[in-house]
Amino acid sequence: MSSPAPSTSVAPIRVPVFAWLLVAVALGVIYVLLQLSGTAFAEQLHEFTHDGRHALGVPCH
């Protein structure tokens, strides 16, 4: 006799509010840095995220 398969229940992931605020602040800081920086830094950041999309298999063009 085989034992019954264990039941798996998926609990929702609760993200604390301060984590969402931290993400919002980080995105704001990145935006400001991109506005104040030269084009070389912005181009490098674009290429980094562009390559990341390709690494994840997300088509972008």
Secondary structure by P-SEA (a helix, b strand, c coil): ccccccbbbbbbbbbcaaaaaaaaaaaaaaaaaaaaccaaaaaaaaaaaaaaaaaaccccc
